Amino acid sequence: MKKISLLIAFILVISCSKEQTKILENGFYRVVLTVQDNEELPFIMYVTSKNTLEIYNAEEVILVDEITYKNDSIFIQTPVFEGYIAAKISENGFTGNFIIESYDRIVSVKAEKNNKVRFPIQNEGETSSINGVWETVFSKDSEEDRYIAKGVFEQNGNHITGTFRTNTGDYRYLEGAIYGNKFQLSTFDGAHAFLFTGTIVDDKISGIFYSNIHWKEPFEGKRNPTFELPSSNDVTFLKEGYDKFNFSFPDQNGNLLTIEDSRFKGKVTVVQIMGSWCPNCLDETKYYTQFLKENPTTEVEFIALAFEISKTPDMAFKRINRLQDRIGIKYPIVLAQYGSDSKLLANDKLPMLNKILSFPTSIFIDKKGKVRKIHTGFNGPATGQKYIDFKKEFEDFIEQLLNE
């Protein structure tokens, strides 16, 4: 934290002058984060006014409306998440850093004005096809880190979009390009900064996945149009010896909430394990909030158990309150953990579960207090038909529980 504070102070010092405050001109910008191996992770943004801009990832448009200026510096606070850009404005864009304080992460960033090409042409020649479904494995040679995924991509000329789905969620809206047999995909949402680089040879793909500056891992896959992941309803369950799911965590006023509270008695209850820092959790929270808005009833209750990376309870609740205000969440969010997103620590907080594999995870409890289903992860709108299928499954199951 001290390192980050000194960095911000340095930006302000070098930016102090008697000149009129500079602002970003309206228009497109190609923004690049520098990740491991000196790789460039690009995304496109469009400045619509002094105080607003849009970030583009395939079909996703992220509105940013928390922008401040000081002399020749700009501070761009991403929506909901705590990550922000602190940079010095130049004639052609800006240079600075993308910062997530709770993780002590500082990533160099630069923006070039009047450029909306995410990935420039790298080579000429016949272009391979990445269109379709790919049975994929990440970190194949690591017993600890190995996991499987389903890559689903659409290609239009050199332009590609899609995502990787895993048993714990999806990698959201990926957008990129393919030239020859080499492809690149990226996304940036203010929490996650993902870059995939790879090649296609004989209906097989291989490459490297970069996550921000803290993680990279290899992946490989093969074309398989019939490949499916295991059901998300089977991987998390109550351990032997437990017949109920329970918890006791405080709200922002220090009041402990449990599943035994009167508000949950005799009602269908969905318990959401999540974090305000988590993009898949955000997608799920938006859906749950919309569901309650469109289906007002006193017979269904939601409650979220937040596992926060913020280093103090006050900071954690500040992030939680910001999420609630921005999304319009009407159901309670209690603080289950702060200072870490460790799933091992989360397991200690909820010992009745075999393991917590993913943020988010949702526990469905019927009117008699019995756990009827546990859904691991969330397939958000970037997954297309899978997201549509999830919504139907969710709504049908809630209706089934209500009718019992």
Backbone hydrogen bonds, N-H to C=O, Kabsch-Sander energy under -0.5 kcal/mol:
donor,donor_aa,acceptor,acceptor_aa,energy
5,S,1,M,-2.6
6,L,2,K,-2.4
7,L,3,K,-1.8
8,I,4,I,-2.4
9,A,5,S,-2.3
10,F,6,L,-2.2
11,I,7,L,-2.2
12,L,8,I,-2.1
13,V,9,A,-2.4
14,I,10,F,-2.5
15,S,11,I,-0.9
16,C,12,L,-0.8
16,C,13,V,-1.0
22,K,71,N,-2.7
27,G,47,V,-1.8
29,Y,45,M,-2.5
30,R,112,E,-2.3
31,V,29,Y,-0.7
31,V,43,F,-2.9
32,V,110,K,-3.0
33,L,41,L,-2.6
34,T,108,S,-1.9
35,V,33,L,-0.7
35,V,39,E,-2.4
36,Q,212,N,-0.7
38,N,35,V,-1.0
39,E,36,Q,-1.9
41,L,33,L,-3.1
41,L,39,E,-0.5
43,F,31,V,-2.3
44,I,56,Y,-0.8
45,M,29,Y,-2.3
46,Y,54,E,-2.6
47,V,27,G,-2.7
48,T,46,Y,-0.6
48,T,52,T,-1.2
49,S,52,T,-1.8
52,T,49,S,-0.6
53,L,64,V,-2.0
54,E,46,Y,-2.3
55,I,62,I,-2.3
56,Y,44,I,-2.8
57,N,60,E,-2.1
60,E,57,N,-2.8
62,I,55,I,-2.8
63,L,61,V,-0.6
64,V,53,L,-3.0
65,D,63,L,-0.5
66,E,77,Q,-0.5
68,T,75,F,-2.2
70,K,73,S,-2.1
72,D,15,S,-0.8
73,S,70,K,-2.5
74,I,87,A,-2.7
75,F,68,T,-2.7
76,I,85,I,-2.6
77,Q,66,E,-2.6
77,Q,75,F,-0.7
78,T,76,I,-0.6
78,T,83,G,-1.9
81,F,79,P,-2.8
83,G,190,G,-0.6
84,Y,99,I,-2.1
85,I,76,I,-2.4
86,A,97,N,-2.5
87,A,74,I,-2.5
88,K,95,T,-3.1
89,I,72,D,-3.1
89,I,87,A,-0.5
90,S,93,G,-2.5
93,G,90,S,-0.6
94,F,111,A,-1.3
95,T,88,K,-1.8
96,G,109,V,-2.8
97,N,86,A,-2.4
98,F,107,V,-3.5
99,I,84,Y,-3.2
99,I,97,N,-0.5
100,I,105,R,-2.1
103,Y,100,I,-0.7
104,D,101,E,-1.2
105,R,100,I,-2.2
107,V,98,F,-2.8
109,V,96,G,-2.3
110,K,32,V,-1.8
111,A,94,F,-2.7
112,E,30,R,-2.3
113,K,92,N,-3.6
113,K,111,A,-0.5
114,N,28,F,-2.3
115,N,112,E,-0.7
118,R,116,K,-0.8
128,S,180,G,-3.3
132,G,153,F,-2.7
134,W,151,G,-2.8
135,E,222,K,-2.6
136,T,134,W,-0.7
136,T,149,A,-2.6
137,V,220,E,-2.9
138,F,147,Y,-3.0
139,S,218,P,-2.9
142,S,139,S,-1.9
143,E,141,D,-0.6
146,R,142,S,-1.9
147,Y,138,F,-1.6
149,A,136,T,-2.8
150,K,165,R,-3.0
151,G,134,W,-2.7
151,G,149,A,-0.6
152,V,163,T,-2.6
153,F,132,G,-2.4
154,E,161,T,-2.7
156,N,159,H,-3.1
159,H,156,N,-1.9
160,I,176,G,-2.0
161,T,154,E,-2.2
162,G,174,L,-1.6
163,T,152,V,-1.8
165,R,150,K,-2.8
165,R,163,T,-0.5
166,T,169,G,-3.6
167,N,148,I,-0.5
169,G,166,T,-1.0
170,D,378,F,-0.6
171,Y,164,F,-2.0
174,L,162,G,-2.4
174,L,172,R,-0.9
175,E,186,S,-1.9
176,G,160,I,-2.7
177,A,184,Q,-1.9
178,I,158,N,-2.1
179,Y,182,K,-2.5
182,K,179,Y,-2.0
183,F,198,G,-2.7
184,Q,177,A,-2.3
185,L,196,F,-2.3
186,S,175,E,-2.2
187,T,194,F,-1.8
189,D,192,H,-1.8
194,F,187,T,-2.1
195,L,210,Y,-2.3
196,F,185,L,-2.8
197,T,208,I,-2.3
198,G,183,F,-2.4
199,T,206,S,-2.5
200,I,181,N,-2.2
201,V,204,K,-2.8
204,K,201,V,-0.7
205,I,221,G,-2.2
206,S,199,T,-1.7
207,G,219,F,-2.3
208,I,197,T,-2.4
209,F,217,E,-3.2
210,Y,195,L,-3.4
210,Y,208,I,-0.5
211,S,215,W,-2.7
212,N,193,A,-3.2
212,N,210,Y,-0.6
214,H,211,S,-1.0
215,W,211,S,-1.3
217,E,209,F,-1.9
219,F,207,G,-2.2
220,E,137,V,-2.0
221,G,205,I,-2.6
222,K,135,E,-2.1
223,R,203,D,-2.1
224,N,133,V,-2.0
227,F,224,N,-1.7
234,D,231,S,-1.4
239,K,352,M,-3.1
242,Y,239,K,-2.0
246,N,244,K,-0.5
249,F,257,L,-1.7
251,D,255,N,-2.1
254,G,251,D,-2.1
257,L,249,F,-2.8
259,I,247,F,-0.5
261,D,258,T,-1.5
264,F,261,D,-1.7
265,K,261,D,-0.7
265,K,262,S,-0.7
266,G,367,K,-0.7
267,K,264,F,-1.8
268,V,299,E,-2.2
269,T,365,I,-2.5
270,V,301,E,-2.6
271,V,269,T,-0.5
271,V,363,I,-2.6
272,Q,270,V,-0.6
272,Q,303,I,-2.9
273,I,271,V,-0.6
273,I,361,T,-3.4
274,M,272,Q,-0.6
274,M,305,L,-2.3
278,C,275,G,-1.5
282,L,278,C,-2.1
283,D,279,P,-2.3
284,E,280,N,-2.3
285,T,281,C,-3.0
286,K,282,L,-2.6
287,Y,283,D,-1.8
288,Y,284,E,-2.8
289,T,285,T,-2.7
290,Q,286,K,-2.2
291,F,287,Y,-2.8
292,L,288,Y,-2.3
293,K,289,T,-1.8
294,E,290,Q,-2.4
295,N,291,F,-1.6
301,E,268,V,-2.8
303,I,270,V,-1.9
304,A,332,P,-2.5
305,L,272,Q,-3.4
306,A,304,A,-0.7
306,A,334,V,-3.1
307,F,274,M,-2.9
308,E,306,A,-0.7
308,E,337,Q,-3.2
316,A,312,T,-2.3
317,F,313,P,-2.8
318,K,314,D,-1.7
319,R,315,M,-1.9
320,I,316,A,-2.4
321,N,317,F,-2.9
322,R,318,K,-1.8
323,L,319,R,-2.2
324,Q,320,I,-2.6
325,D,321,N,-2.6
326,R,322,R,-2.6
327,I,323,L,-2.2
328,G,324,Q,-2.1
329,I,324,Q,-1.3
334,V,304,A,-2.7
335,L,250,P,-2.6
336,A,306,A,-2.5
336,A,334,V,-0.8
337,Q,306,A,-1.6
339,G,310,S,-1.9
340,S,308,E,-1.7
346,A,342,S,-1.7
347,N,343,K,-2.2
348,D,344,L,-1.1
349,K,345,L,-1.1
350,L,346,A,-1.2
353,L,350,L,-1.7
354,N,237,F,-2.5
357,L,355,K,-0.8
361,T,273,I,-1.5
362,S,375,H,-2.7
363,I,271,V,-2.7
364,F,362,S,-0.5
364,F,373,K,-3.1
365,I,269,T,-2.9
365,I,363,I,-0.6
366,D,370,K,-2.7
369,G,366,D,-2.0
372,R,364,F,-3.0
373,K,364,F,-1.2
375,H,362,S,-2.9
376,T,232,S,-2.8
376,T,374,I,-0.6
377,G,360,P,-2.1
380,G,378,F,-0.9
383,T,380,G,-2.3
384,G,381,P,-1.5
386,K,383,T,-1.6
387,Y,384,G,-0.7
388,I,384,G,-1.7
389,D,385,Q,-2.9
390,F,386,K,-2.3
391,K,387,Y,-2.3
392,K,388,I,-1.9
393,E,389,D,-2.5
394,F,390,F,-3.1
395,E,391,K,-2.6
396,D,392,K,-2.6
397,F,393,E,-2.2
398,I,394,F,-2.4
399,E,395,E,-2.1
400,Q,396,D,-2.1
401,L,397,F,-2.4
402,L,398,I,-2.2
403,N,399,E,-1.8
404,E,400,Q,-0.5
404,E,401,L,-0.8
